[in-house]
Structure formats: structure tokens, C-alpha cells
Amino acid sequence: MKKQYALLTGALCLSLLAGQAAAKVSQQEADALGKDLTPIGAEKAGNKDGSIPAWEPEPQRGALSGEFPNNPKVEAEKPLFTITKANMAQYADKLSEGHKKLLSTYDTYKMIVYPSHRLVDWPKEIKDATVKNATTCEIQGTDVLNNCKMGFPFPVPKTGAEPIWNHKLKWRGEAVTRYNNQMIVQNNGDYQLTKIIEDVQFPYASIKNPQPIISGNGEYLEYLSRVVAPPRLAGTFILVHDKTGTGADGRAAWLYSPGLKRIRRAPTVCCDNPYEGTDGHQFYDQVDMFNGVLERYTWKIVGKKEFYIPYDSNKIAGNKVKYKDLARPKHLNQDLPRYELHRVWVVEANLRAGTSHTFKTRRFYVDEDSWTIAMVDDYDNRDQLYQFQEGHIISAPNLQAATTVPEVIYHFTAGRYFITAAWNEDKPIDATVNFKPDYFTAASVQKMTTK
């Protein structure tokens, strides 16, 4: 079986007609799940030299609200080494192009590397559903899914779109409230802070009441954000309903502007339109590293490879670090992030002929253990590295999930960068919330604004 899986992984490098209709995998391939593979599709074994350990999932622990990421044993570890401009050539084969650009551009940029851990686990229901999805779930094109229920849809991916859907449909709890605070950091380190509170419900990856995706029908996310500061942006609401598919069959979005005092449909909440209030520093499809439709690109799996990625980032996501501690001129305060060596799926997206986007090519680095996008290299229409997205992965044993806190977008042409999804001085995720059936509706938002 191990030899069979190695052959399969190698074959994926050839990519298999990304973007075309993809069949569910064979029973023989699915049988590797829970054996040589974890139940969600990662390789159970470590690498040959032991620098990546075997999968050792952490048991569920902690409260579902008020719980900042923590693991005292991991946090007490000392670094293995530090990657700098002076020694980056030694590690170049395990560095993203974005990290190479930061290291070569700024003498002050560094990556502090720690021992690797593979602690992420998922609820049993999610793992069981993922195994079933392997032989039932399928994709047509890039955006229409069929016969998928609750779990990761494609634990043995065959096309480039499938790892991205694994990221988009992963378990994050039944519903959550969280702070998504944002900072536009100028060249001198000064920053402007925006405070946002998000309410999110996940109908697809729900254990209590899963909403399957059948022939493209099935809502997988309901989202409502409200800006609470600064005053010039306070009172702005964005409401989103996401389904598989494109156009009217996919995302429905609404925007409430305090200036207009009414909520209206907002088809511009999509793609490379600037996210409201970010002054152009984040596109809508960069939220959560990537979201929304895939249709503007062709997608291919380049392969699976070892990279240094931000991981077990408890320190930078915790409440002992203040917002002012994060910001430094040109780049994040690199004394704070933790980097580990992990296997990632490398997925490349290239702009389709006849479509448009600021990014001609996007290269995604997707963690094998969590299907979380850890990094994205974004290239402009001149094939120059234009932006780099970095998501600092945290394991959440209370929820049995993983996410990125914070996320950073580096703008190489401007020298500025953007921090998002930070909660350090506020509250961590509250996964105990229950929303009324009509909460994620335009009428409900309009009522909130008149209270």
C-alpha cells in the first residue's frame, strides 16, 4: 500500500487535466485513509530524516469560548536555527518564493525555525464523513460539487481545484463569533487599526445538522461582519451566503453603508475587488487566504513538497502579544512567528483566457494535515511577484480544528503590508453561539442598524 501511495503522489505531479470533470476515487485508493494516510488524507508517517514527525493528533481539550491557542510544551521549545539573508541559499529548496523575496529584500527579515509537530485532529464525525466522501464526492469544472456531505470533500485530490475546496469546506465548528482585526502598516511601522466582529455559520460542515451538497446545491457558509472602529467605518455590515457554483448560483452578498442607511445587494463582494475599508490592501478573494469562486483560473497540482511554513503560532496569536508588538517597518515583527517544516500540497492557478484578475498566477501552499492554506505567491500580469500572503496556522484542540491567526499580505511594490484576522487584545473564537434561523438575512441586518 505504501508503494502504491508513493506512485499515486508522484502521478499527481502530472496534474490530470485540472478544471475538467473529476470522478470520485476508487475504493482501493480510499482504503488508504486511516491506514497509510490519516482519515483526511495526509501521510501518517514522518519523513526519512525525522525532521517531520509522524502524525500524533492531540486529544480534544479546552473550552469552546474564551480559549486562546495554547500548548505549554510546544511553547517552551527552543529554536533549531534561524534563516536569514546570509544563509537562505542553504534552505532555498524549502522556501516559498514569497519568503525568498522577503529574505533577499530586507536585511532585518528572518525566519525562526522550531521542531515540527503534527497535532491537528478533527471530530470523529468529520473524519468518518471524509472517508465516505472519497468515493462519492465529485467535482465538475472548478465550482460545481456533487454528493458531498459534512467532511473534507477530496481527501485524495486529483485536480488542482480539490485541495482549495478542502480548505473552503473544512470543519470550523457549528457556528462562531470572532474578531477579525486589521492593520495597514506603513513603511515606517505606523499602522491604522480596524476592528471587525464576524458571525459565521457553517451549514455544510455541521455535525448537528449537515447540509449536503447535491448537484451544486447546498449552502456551505453564512457570514456577517460588522465594523466597530474606527468611527469613519463603524456601522458597515457585509452579509454573504456562499454556495458551490458561480454567478447567481454561487455567492449572494449584501452591503450596508451607514452613509446610505440601507442594505443593498453587492455583487462586487467578489474576486479582486478591494475589501470594504482596507484601502485596497486586501481583495475579497484573499479573505481566509482564499475564498469565493475558482472559475477565473485553471488549477493544477504541482505536487507535494516539504516547506517551512508558519505553524503552531500560539505566541503570535495569543493575548500576551499586543497589536503594537506585531508591527515593524517593512515586515511583521519576526521575533514572534514560529516556523516549522511540513509537507504541503503545491497548487498553481493560472488566469483563464478571456477573464481578468490582478493576479495572473497564484501559487498556493496547502498544509497536508489541515488542508489549510498557509502561503500564497501572487504574480501580476508581468509575471512579477506582486504580493505574498502568509497565514500563521494554529491548532485549536478545543474545537478540533485548525485556522490561521493572523494573516499577513505583503505588497512588494508599495513596501506596505496588511495584517488581518488578529484578535490579540480582544477575544478568541466563541464556538458556543447559536444564531436564529433568520439571523443571516438582509432584513435582519437592516433591523440591527436601527437599534
Summary of the structure (lengths in Angstrom):
residues: 451
radius of gyration: 20.7
end to end distance: 61.2
largest distance: 63.1
contacts: 1533
relative contact order: 0.17
helix: 16%
strand: 32%
